[in-house]
Amino acid sequence: MSLPEAEIGAVGTTGGRDPADVAPPTGLWKDALGRLRRDRSAMAGLAVIACFAFLAIAAPLIAPEPPSSRTYLERLEGACCPGPSAGHLFGLDDLGRDALSRVIYGARTSLLIAVVSVAIGLGIGLVLGALAGYVGGAADAVVMRLVDIMLAIPALLFAIGLVAALGPGLVQLMVAVGVVNVPIFARLLRGSMLSVRESDYVSAARSLGLRPARILFVHVLPNALSPVIVAATLAMATAIVEVAGLGFLGLGNPDPSVPEWGSMLANTPRFLASAPHLALFPGIAIVLAVLGFNLIGDGLREALDPKFRR
Amino acid sequence: MAWYVVRRLALAVPVLFGVSLLVFLWVRALPGGPAQGLLGERADPAAVEAVERQYGLDRPVYEQYGRYVGSLVRLEFGQSITSHQPVLSEIARRFPATAELAAAAMLFAVAAGVPLGVLAAKRRQTWVDQASLVGSLIGISIPIFFLALLLKYVFAVRLGWLPSIGRLDALLSLPHPTNLYTVDALLAGDWEAFADVLRHLLLPAIALGTIPLAIIARITRAAVLDVISEDYVRTARAKGIARRLVDRRHILRNALLPVSTVVGLQTGLLLSGAVLTETVFAWGGIGTWIYDAIRFRDYPVLQGGILFLAVLFLLVNLLVDLSYALIDPRVRYR
């Protein structure tokens, strides 16, 4: 009789057989990946993000028009913002640009900003968090006070302030949204480092006389990292919302040839009564992308949580 | 408990000091200054100099900071450069608008989120549970300003049921002793105005409250599921205590602890979301005020306003921690 591997793993007893040929030992990551693959909503999220990633990469091939080419409105009898039609599936915006093309190109900007800004936040946050959690003492006190200060300022205002200071532009947006994320990662990594540092296997490594750097990179970091991975995925979702919020407030990327979903919404309140489609499509794109990252993040959380391990 | 509060407040002092320094340095790092904000980019240099002298901006930075901290200790926040109003009186006028909006949003979130979470937990793995899960996922994923625009389009533009901007109909007049319009209307005994204020409050509060609603529903569901399998719940049921009583005293009361944490955390986040909600609904609150101040480089408003928000955030966090002791008698602070 042959049982699927998952079923055997679930039983918990080996039924008198040699344990070696029942459940092969699996590592945390392999195990987590398997569980993630069985998680339907996480897979749905992954599919959504994969679609957006495809749109982002293949934008010039898919988009019907370049993002800043205009259909002159005079030719459209001057009415602002014709709605969806056969020629322009998502309609035209207030400058006569094809909204579908801009949503497709917008995937590029939004995903790029999300990935880079999370990388920035993660990078700085990890260094600060590792410093605080592993070194401790004065470093811990200084880092945590800095984190407290940053957290005491509402995130969006913080980001607005940074964009205002750095000036408009794509890189500045990434830095602003990234820096706002720093305290979250720093605090998270510090907490999980503190708990790992006290664990038996780290004491064992220390008593074997391993160098602190080796203990940090080989024993502490990999084990402290799984909550960070979950947080990073969820931070992608937040980053997309934050970038869109900045864009909506008119602080987005000033270059019209690089459309971004939030900026596409910036002008829409004025045309809400006559052209609601202008707000609808970029808005839906934001919701889907954010939903996708949230689903993956939730799935990862469950897959990486030892409580759910079988 | 009193000692704990004193210690927490003492710990907040260095944080606030840090915020004040950070904001002080940041506003000076902004390109341009209040003089350019006030007079335009091509202003006469002499006029710019005059404005800078008037506000002490021609002094060395460390001297400016010294003066600023000195005035903070005296609880003086200076005067707005654009409106010439004292920053404190602007806060007194605008903060109630934001507070009213945030309170209404939180009320909506708790009033809908907790029952939804309880229902989802009790009907676990039925369509009710699934629907509330999907709903809360969408609720978490929808940006505030997009939801605000959607609500405004459907209920104000299309259906015309609710007003789309502002806090009170322009044709209604109301004295504003508190600037919390609901309270003002009640104090004046003006029911027509009260109803109108509520109508204005509804859409912004829903837009701002949806994310906390979704999060509260999820946390409540998880907390109720945790508690529902506890021995004391089984014992209470076995004793034959009425179902409703077990739900309220044994389950809900214990499940509320994590929920109250989330409510507190989300209250802090509401201040962030308020900027966007206030923009869409032309709500004259503190979010749009600070946003405008950034555009006009209104240093005193930025320094005072952001510091005020930081104080508020720290106070809310303290209140959340203190509320644990109220909800859970096992929690004691020393």
Chai-1 contact restraints between the chains, C-beta under 6 A:
chainA,res_idxA,chainB,res_idxB,connection_type,confidence,min_distance_angstrom,max_distance_angstrom,comment,restraint_id
A,D148,B,V15,contact,1.0,0.0,6.0,A-B,restraint_1
A,I149,B,V15,contact,1.0,0.0,6.0,A-B,restraint_2
A,I149,B,G18,contact,1.0,0.0,6.0,A-B,restraint_3
A,I149,B,V19,contact,1.0,0.0,6.0,A-B,restraint_4
A,A152,B,V15,contact,1.0,0.0,6.0,A-B,restraint_5
A,A152,B,V19,contact,1.0,0.0,6.0,A-B,restraint_6
A,A152,B,A310,contact,1.0,0.0,6.0,A-B,restraint_7
A,A152,B,F313,contact,1.0,0.0,6.0,A-B,restraint_8
A,P154,B,L271,contact,1.0,0.0,6.0,A-B,restraint_9
A,P154,B,S272,contact,1.0,0.0,6.0,A-B,restraint_10
A,P154,B,L309,contact,1.0,0.0,6.0,A-B,restraint_11
A,A155,B,S272,contact,1.0,0.0,6.0,A-B,restraint_12
A,L156,B,S272,contact,1.0,0.0,6.0,A-B,restraint_13
A,L156,B,V275,contact,1.0,0.0,6.0,A-B,restraint_14
A,G161,B,W26,contact,1.0,0.0,6.0,A-B,restraint_15
A,A164,B,L30,contact,1.0,0.0,6.0,A-B,restraint_16
A,A164,B,I294,contact,1.0,0.0,6.0,A-B,restraint_17
A,A165,B,W26,contact,1.0,0.0,6.0,A-B,restraint_18
A,A165,B,A29,contact,1.0,0.0,6.0,A-B,restraint_19
A,A165,B,L30,contact,1.0,0.0,6.0,A-B,restraint_20
A,V241,B,P143,contact,1.0,0.0,6.0,A-B,restraint_21
A,A244,B,P143,contact,1.0,0.0,6.0,A-B,restraint_22
A,G245,B,L276,contact,1.0,0.0,6.0,A-B,restraint_23
A,F248,B,F145,contact,1.0,0.0,6.0,A-B,restraint_24
A,L272,B,Y153,contact,1.0,0.0,6.0,A-B,restraint_25
A,L272,B,V157,contact,1.0,0.0,6.0,A-B,restraint_26
A,A273,B,V157,contact,1.0,0.0,6.0,A-B,restraint_27
A,P276,B,Y153,contact,1.0,0.0,6.0,A-B,restraint_28
A,A279,B,L149,contact,1.0,0.0,6.0,A-B,restraint_29
A,G283,B,F146,contact,1.0,0.0,6.0,A-B,restraint_30
A,I286,B,P143,contact,1.0,0.0,6.0,A-B,restraint_31
A,V287,B,S141,contact,1.0,0.0,6.0,A-B,restraint_32
A,V287,B,I142,contact,1.0,0.0,6.0,A-B,restraint_33
A,V290,B,S141,contact,1.0,0.0,6.0,A-B,restraint_34
A,L291,B,S141,contact,1.0,0.0,6.0,A-B,restraint_35
A,N294,B,S141,contact,1.0,0.0,6.0,A-B,restraint_36
